[in-house]
Amino acid sequence: EKTARSLPKGGPKVTVFRIPALFSEKRTAGLLHKIKNYFKKREKLELALNFSVWHPMYTGRVAALFTTIVGKEAEENLITLGYPMEVTIERILEVAEKAFQYSIPIDILSSLTDHYTPDLTVQNHYDGLTAEDFDQDLALYFKK
């Protein structure tokens, strides 16, 4: 971010994208992958959450946003991508239960998480995502 803001005016056109934690079917590690596997196995899930800033985004959605923004030749040199919401473990588990159409025992051992919502002021000039887009993307991920 500091580099993007310090670029000289009239210099080469550079756009820096701030991209959140990515999830996709090809990723075989991380919190969402763990949740998906425990639902598939129908086993009790224990979670110890200790991340301070975390905002996941589906890779397909990132690619679509990137294509849209680059195709319109963004004037801004720093663009944060994300969903317009605070992503909570409760919402993730709710989407998983709907996607799998059953619930599993879940024990949240600790929950040190942030209340982060990305500043999407610039992204909204190009594409107005909704919280429902997150639910749809996550459900699609869980079903594959």
Secondary structure, 3 states (H helix, E strand, C coil): CHHHHHCCCCCCCCCEEECCEEECCCCCCCHHHHHHHHHHHCCCEEEEECCCCCCEEEHHHHHHHHHHHHHCCCCCCEEECCCCCCCCHHHHHHHHHHHHCCCCCEEEEEECCCCCCCCCCCHHHCCCCCHHHHHHHHHHHHHC
